[in-house]
Each structure stands twice: as C-alpha cells, then as structure tokens.
Amino acid sequence: MDLLEFDFHLPDELIAQEAESTRDAARLMSLDRETGEIAHHRVRNVVDLLKPGDLLVVNDSRVIPARLLGRRDPSGGKVECLLLSRFDETRWDALVHPGQKLREGARAVFEVDDHCLELEVLDCHFHGRRTVRLVALGEDVETAIDAIGHIPLPPYIKRKDQPSDRERYQTVFARMRGSVAAPTAGLHFTPELLTRLSNRGISRQAITLHVGYGTFEPVRVAKVEDHRVAPEHYYVSEETADAVNRALDEGRRIIAVGTTTTRTLEAVARLNGGRLRPGEGQTDLYIHGSFDFKVVGGLLTNFHLPRSSLLLLVAAFSGQERILAAYRQAIARCYRFYSYGDAMLIL
C-alpha cells in the first residue's frame, strides 16, 4: 500500500494552537463504520452516542515536562533535549538539537533557579537520537526535570509552552508518569462528563501506555508495510483485564479512548488468544491495512497528521475510504486538527 494514499492538504489555520477553554466543548464528528454516515456534535454529547453497558477504556499515562532547554558545556551554545524514555537511574533515550554538535562525549547544562541538570552524550543513533546520562545536583533527577523542563508541545503548535499547558496538556485521569506526549483523545474529558457517563451505565477502566517516540515518529518509507513502530511500555491491571474480558464475554462494546489505548488492548489480546491478561511489557504493534481487531468496538480519537501511523490506525479501524471522506468533510467544515483540536467517534 502506497503511503501517498493517506496524504491530504490541511490548511494551516485548521491546526489548533490553543485548547478549547472547556475540555468537553470541542466539536465531535461521529462516523458509522458500517454505513459511512457522518453526524456532528460536541464532545459533551458523547453520552448520548454511547449506550448503557459500553466499557470506556482510557490511557492514564501522565506527561512529564520532557523538553529541556540549556547550553553546551563549555562553549555555551544553545541546546535542546527531548527526553523520550528512561533506561535506568541515570540513562535516557533522547532527541537532541543541534545533533551535529552533540556527539559522543558532548556535555550540556540545564538550569532554572537553584535546580541544575548535567547531561553527557553516551551514544549516537539516527535522526538526532542519543543515549544520554542525566545527573541532578543536590536533588533527584525527576524533581529537577519537573522544575526545569517544559511541557513538550508538538512541533505543529507554533508557540512557546505556557504555564497553563502543564495542566491542560494532561488528561483529568492522568496518574502514571512517563509520557512525552499526551494521549490527546483523553484531553476532552472533564470530571462532570465522566460522572454523566457513569450515571448512564457506561463504565470506565484504564490501561497505561507511556507515549514515546513510537507514537509520533514520522513514517519515512514509501510503502505502508515497511514502517516500524518503536516499542513503548504498557501496563494492564488485573481489574482492567477482568472488566474487558467480561465485556467481551457479554458482547458489550469496548470503546477505546485514543490510538494508544487501542494499540495496548490489541497488543495484549494478540499475545493471549484474544483475551486480556494483567501485566506489563513493551509493545511495537503497528496497526494498518486489514488488521483484525479483537477487542476494540469503538474508537474516540482526534484528527491526525497526513501520512502518519495514527491515521493508518484509524483507517484500519474504519476503512480507508470512509476515513478519508470523513477527513475531507472535517476540513470543509473547519474542524480543528491535532492535539488541541476536535474529536471523532467511530462506531
């Protein structure tokens, strides 16, 4: 399958630069994947689009302020580092800039007030990837990162991060530290909306997938099948596994909130004969083409980049022609795209 089949033109003005003032005020397009019927709502109306007995599964990973801005040591040149994942107490997988100057042995310093992190490049990889050592002076590394780091807004948001992004770029159910990008479909939920869903008989469970480079890495190949997704860490609790298996046994719909939740549910099911089993591990599941979904019966997701692995996933779930037609209508109706944008419910 040619990647160019998943390309489309998106006007710059439709790329959301700010979040809606109220999380559930975002627009919501619904798509029936059997008939192709499209309708238009607000996220707060999702209660009326789901039915009692549906099981909502969310990703409770929490975004860390993983973007570090500092200087090379000793030259003083500007350095930017995006922490992707942690190997152990001191070693991290990271993206650095400028990559050509940060070779093995290079050092950098990141400071804010009395907080200081020192970085050393241990190994070099492709596309600016580095294995780095981080050492905090006088405190633990996570405390220093929280004080020094910036929320890693995606590069298509053309503004500096603001203090409000620390709260707004987290879901209301985020609790497990580890992501470098938000599971953005979950950004639309409020405590009040969750209560309304519960009162309607729609239950909720959580998995954890720490969003890393694998989720947002560009697809750099011409053929869809040749792409690979970098592994990301997941965790499934016994409570969630039991609830999902019970819903499967009873024929109730499982609605995944976001592509990260979808990948986790389907990855664990593939390892266990279509069932969920509690535990943790790494998944590099890449969903595209004629993927056979074992768990997910509905998907709430944002609108994604052209030629991205996320668009390929939603196309696999809804059908390529249906999703591209829906995207054309979203553009014509000026839906807001990407992380701080509007949402789509596919049933």
C-alpha positions in Angstrom: 0.0 0.0 0.0 1.4 3.4 -1.0 1.8 5.9 1.8 0.7 8.7 -0.6 -2.8 7.3 -0.5 -3.0 8.7 3.0 -1.9 12.2 2.1 -4.2 15.3 2.2 -3.9 19.0 2.3 -4.7 20.7 5.6 -4.9 24.5 5.7 -2.6 25.9 8.4 -5.4 27.7 10.1 -7.1 24.4 11.0 -4.2 23.3 13.1 -5.3 24.0 16.7 -2.8 26.3 18.5 -4.8 26.5 21.8 -7.1 24.2 23.6 -10.8 25.0 24.0 -11.5 26.9 27.2 -13.7 24.0 28.3 -12.4 20.5 27.6 -15.8 19.0 26.5 -16.7 22.0 24.3 -14.7 20.6 21.4 -16.6 19.5 18.3 -17.2 15.8 17.8 -17.7 14.1 14.5 -19.4 10.7 14.6 -18.7 8.1 11.9 -20.6 4.9 11.4 -18.1 2.5 10.0 -20.8 0.2 8.6 -22.8 2.8 6.7 -20.3 5.7 6.4 -22.9 8.0 8.0 -21.4 11.2 9.5 -23.0 13.4 12.1 -21.8 16.5 14.1 -21.9 17.1 17.8 -20.0 18.4 20.8 -17.8 16.1 22.9 -20.2 16.7 25.8 -22.9 14.9 23.7 -20.9 11.7 23.6 -23.1 10.4 26.5 -26.0 10.3 24.0 -23.9 8.5 21.4 -22.9 5.6 23.7 -25.2 3.2 25.4 -25.5 1.6 28.8 -23.2 -1.4 29.1 -20.4 0.1 26.9 -17.0 0.0 28.5 -14.8 3.0 28.1 -11.0 2.3 28.3 -8.6 5.3 28.7 -4.9 5.7 28.9 -3.9 7.1 32.4 -0.2 7.9 31.5 1.0 11.3 32.7 3.1 13.7 30.5 6.4 14.7 32.1 8.0 18.1 31.3 10.4 16.3 29.0 11.7 19.3 26.9 14.9 20.7 28.3 16.4 24.0 27.2 20.0 24.7 28.1 23.6 25.3 26.9 26.6 23.3 25.8 29.4 22.9 28.2 31.8 24.6 27.9 31.0 26.5 24.7 27.7 28.0 25.8 25.8 27.2 22.6 22.1 26.6 22.8 21.0 23.0 23.4 17.5 21.4 23.3 16.8 17.9 24.5 13.6 15.9 24.4 13.6 13.0 26.9 11.9 10.0 25.3 12.2 7.2 27.8 14.3 6.2 30.8 16.6 3.2 30.7 17.7 3.2 34.4 18.6 5.6 37.2 20.8 7.9 35.0 20.5 6.8 31.4 17.8 8.1 29.0 16.8 7.8 25.4 16.6 11.4 24.0 16.3 13.6 20.9 18.9 16.4 20.9 19.4 19.5 18.9 21.8 20.5 17.3 22.6 16.9 16.7 25.7 17.5 14.6 27.4 19.2 17.5 26.3 16.8 20.2 28.4 13.8 19.5 29.6 11.1 22.0 31.2 12.7 25.0 29.5 16.1 24.5 28.1 17.8 27.6 25.3 20.2 28.4 23.8 22.0 31.4 20.2 22.9 32.1 19.5 25.3 34.9 16.5 27.1 36.4 16.8 29.0 39.7 18.6 26.5 42.1 17.9 23.5 40.0 20.5 22.0 37.7 20.8 19.0 35.4 24.0 17.9 33.7 23.9 15.9 30.5 26.5 13.7 28.8 26.0 12.1 25.4 26.9 8.4 25.8 26.0 7.0 22.3 24.7 8.4 19.0 21.9 7.0 16.9 19.9 8.0 13.7 17.8 11.2 13.3 19.1 13.0 16.4 18.5 10.1 18.8 21.0 9.9 21.6 21.6 7.8 24.7 22.4 10.4 27.4 23.3 10.4 31.1 21.5 12.9 33.3 22.7 13.9 36.8 20.9 16.3 39.1 22.9 18.4 41.6 21.5 18.3 45.1 18.2 16.5 44.3 16.8 13.6 42.4 16.5 13.7 38.6 12.7 13.7 38.5 12.4 16.6 40.8 14.9 18.6 38.7 13.1 17.7 35.5 9.8 18.9 36.9 11.4 22.2 37.9 13.5 22.8 34.7 11.5 21.0 32.0 8.9 22.4 29.6 5.8 20.6 28.5 6.7 19.0 25.1 4.0 20.6 22.9 4.1 19.1 19.4 6.1 21.0 16.8 2.9 22.0 14.8 1.9 24.2 17.8 3.8 27.3 16.8 4.1 29.0 20.2 6.0 28.6 23.3 4.5 26.4 26.1 2.7 28.4 28.8 2.2 27.6 32.5 -1.4 26.6 31.7 -0.2 23.8 29.4 1.1 22.0 32.4 -2.5 21.3 33.4 -4.3 21.5 30.1 -1.9 19.1 28.3 -2.8 16.4 30.8 -5.9 14.3 30.9 -8.0 14.5 34.1 -7.3 10.8 34.8 -3.5 11.0 34.2 -1.6 9.5 37.1 1.3 7.3 35.9 4.4 9.4 34.9 6.2 8.5 31.7 4.7 10.1 28.5 6.4 12.6 26.3 3.2 13.5 24.5 -0.4 13.4 25.8 -2.8 10.7 24.8 -4.8 13.5 23.3 -8.3 11.9 22.9 -8.4 11.8 26.7 -7.9 15.6 26.9 -11.6 16.2 26.1 -13.0 14.6 29.3 -14.0 16.5 32.4 -14.9 15.1 35.8 -18.5 16.1 35.2 -18.6 14.3 31.8 -17.2 11.2 33.4 -19.9 11.3 36.1 -22.6 11.7 33.4 -21.2 8.7 31.5 -21.2 6.6 34.7 -24.7 7.6 35.5 -25.8 6.4 32.1 -24.3 2.9 32.8 -21.1 3.4 30.8 -18.2 2.0 32.9 -14.6 3.1 32.7 -11.3 1.3 33.1 -7.7 2.4 32.5 -4.6 1.0 30.9 -1.2 2.7 30.8 0.9 3.2 27.7 3.7 5.7 28.1 3.6 7.6 24.8 7.1 7.8 23.4 8.8 8.2 20.0 7.0 5.2 18.6 3.7 7.0 18.6 4.7 10.2 16.8 7.7 9.1 14.8 7.3 10.1 11.1 6.6 7.4 8.5 9.7 7.8 6.3 9.0 4.9 3.9 7.1 4.9 0.6 5.2 1.6 1.4 3.0 1.4 4.4 4.0 -2.1 5.2 7.7 -1.2 5.5 7.2 1.1 8.5 8.1 0.0 12.1 6.9 1.5 15.4 9.4 1.9 18.2 8.5 -0.1 21.4 6.6 1.6 24.2 6.0 0.5 27.8 2.5 -0.6 28.8 0.8 -1.8 32.0 -2.6 -3.6 32.3 -4.1 -4.1 35.8 -6.0 -7.1 36.9 -9.1 -5.0 37.4 -9.0 -3.7 33.8 -8.2 -7.2 32.3 -11.2 -8.7 34.2 -13.5 -5.9 33.1 -12.5 -6.1 29.4 -12.8 -9.9 29.3 -16.2 -9.8 31.0 -17.4 -7.2 28.4 -16.1 -9.5 25.6 -17.9 -12.5 27.1 -21.2 -10.5 27.4 -21.0 -9.0 23.9 -20.7 -5.4 25.2 -18.8 -2.8 23.2 -15.4 -1.7 24.3 -14.7 1.9 23.4 -11.0 2.8 23.3 -10.2 6.4 24.1 -7.3 7.1 21.7 -4.9 5.2 19.5 -2.6 4.5 22.4 -5.3 2.7 24.2 -6.3 0.8 21.0 -2.7 -0.4 20.5 -2.3 -1.6 24.0 -5.6 -3.5 24.1 -5.0 -5.2 20.8 -1.3 -5.9 21.5 -2.1 -7.7 24.8 -5.0 -9.6 23.2 -2.8 -10.8 20.4 -0.5 -12.3 23.0 -3.3 -14.1 24.9 -5.6 -15.6 22.3 -7.9 -12.5 22.1 -8.1 -12.0 25.9 -6.5 -9.5 28.2 -4.1 -10.7 30.9 -2.8 -8.4 33.6 0.9 -7.4 33.4 3.4 -5.1 31.8 5.8 -5.1 28.9 6.8 -3.4 25.7 4.7 -3.3 22.5 5.7 -2.3 19.0 2.3 -3.2 17.5 1.8 -1.3 14.2 -1.9 -1.3 13.1 -2.6 -0.7 9.5 -4.3 -2.2 6.4 -6.6 -5.2 7.1 -5.8 -5.5 10.8 -8.1 -7.9 12.7 -9.4 -6.0 15.8 -10.1 -8.5 18.6 -11.1 -6.1 21.4 -11.9 -2.6 20.3 -15.5 -2.0 19.1 -15.4 1.8 19.1 -12.8 4.5 19.0 -12.7 8.1 20.2 -9.8 9.9 18.7 -8.6 13.3 17.4 -7.8 14.2 13.8 -4.3 13.1 12.8 -1.4 14.1 10.6 -1.5 13.0 6.9 0.8 10.0 6.2 1.1 9.2 9.9 0.9 5.8 11.7 -2.0 7.2 13.7 -4.0 7.9 10.5 -3.2 4.5 9.3 -4.6 3.0 12.5 -7.9 4.8 12.3 -8.1 3.9 8.6 -7.6 0.2 9.5 -10.5 0.5 12.0 -13.0 2.5 9.9 -11.9 1.7 6.4 -9.6 3.8 4.2 -12.3 5.3 2.0 -14.6 6.1 4.9 -11.9 7.8 7.0 -10.6 9.9 4.1 -14.1 11.0 3.2 -14.7 12.0 6.9 -11.4 14.0 6.9 -12.5 15.8 3.7 -15.7 16.8 5.4 -13.9 17.8 8.6 -11.7 20.1 6.6 -14.7 21.6 4.7 -16.5 22.2 8.0 -13.3 23.7 9.6 -12.8 21.2 12.3 -9.7 21.8 14.4 -6.9 19.3 13.9 -4.3 17.5 16.1 -3.5 17.6 19.8 -5.6 20.5 20.9 -8.2 20.0 18.2 -11.6 18.4 17.8 -12.5 14.8 18.1 -14.1 11.9 16.2 -16.1 9.0 17.5 -16.0 5.9 15.2 -18.6 3.2 16.0 
